[in-house]
Amino acid sequence: MRSLTVGLIALALSGLDAAPVSAQKGKFRDDAERYGWTEDLPAAMKEAKRTGKPVVVILRCIP
């Protein structure tokens, strides 16, 4: 019974991140514009120096 429950939970959770990449197209750019994010590190460093704000760098692969 326990293995059945664990299996059903795993099956239910496996579909949570199954959104196709095509449905996510443009999502990063939309968020970037809204929050002031950039993919250009030198430009971000220059902006941070100008405004006196810190830079948060996240290294990830964006499809």
C-alpha distance (Angstrom), angle and dihedral (degrees) to the residues before:
residue distance angle dihedral
M1 . . .
R2 3.79 . .
S3 3.80 92.8 .
L4 3.80 90.1 51.0
T5 3.81 90.8 52.5
V6 3.80 92.3 47.7
G7 3.80 90.3 47.5
L8 3.79 93.2 51.1
I9 3.80 92.0 47.9
A10 3.81 90.8 49.4
L11 3.79 90.6 48.9
A12 3.80 91.9 49.7
L13 3.81 92.9 48.3
S14 3.80 94.0 46.5
G15 3.80 91.2 70.4
L16 3.79 95.4 54.2
D17 3.79 95.5 85.0
A18 3.79 96.5 33.9
A19 3.82 95.5 105.0
P20 3.78 108.6 133.8
V21 3.77 117.1 -110.9
S22 3.80 90.1 -123.0
A23 3.81 89.2 63.4
Q24 3.81 89.3 55.7
K25 3.81 95.8 50.5
G26 3.77 111.2 130.8
K27 3.80 93.2 8.5
F28 3.80 94.2 115.0
R29 3.77 92.8 47.3
D30 3.81 91.9 49.8
D31 3.81 91.6 51.0
A32 3.79 91.2 43.2
E33 3.77 92.5 56.8
R34 3.78 92.4 45.6
Y35 3.81 95.8 50.3
G36 3.80 101.4 29.5
W37 3.81 95.6 -109.1
T38 3.77 121.1 156.1
E39 3.79 137.9 -168.4
D40 3.82 91.0 -148.3
L41 3.83 110.2 90.8
P42 3.83 97.6 -170.6
A43 3.82 90.4 50.8
A44 3.80 90.4 47.7
M45 3.81 91.7 50.5
K46 3.80 90.8 49.6
E47 3.83 91.3 48.9
A48 3.82 91.3 47.6
K49 3.78 91.5 51.6
R50 3.80 90.9 48.2
T51 3.81 94.8 49.0
G52 3.81 98.6 32.8
K53 3.79 91.7 -124.6
P54 3.81 126.1 133.9
V55 3.80 123.9 -108.5
V56 3.79 122.1 -127.8
V57 3.80 111.9 -157.1
I58 3.79 120.0 -161.7
L59 3.79 117.4 -175.9
R60 3.79 111.7 -152.3
C61 3.75 141.7 135.6
I62 3.79 113.2 -105.8
P63 3.81 111.7 -165.0
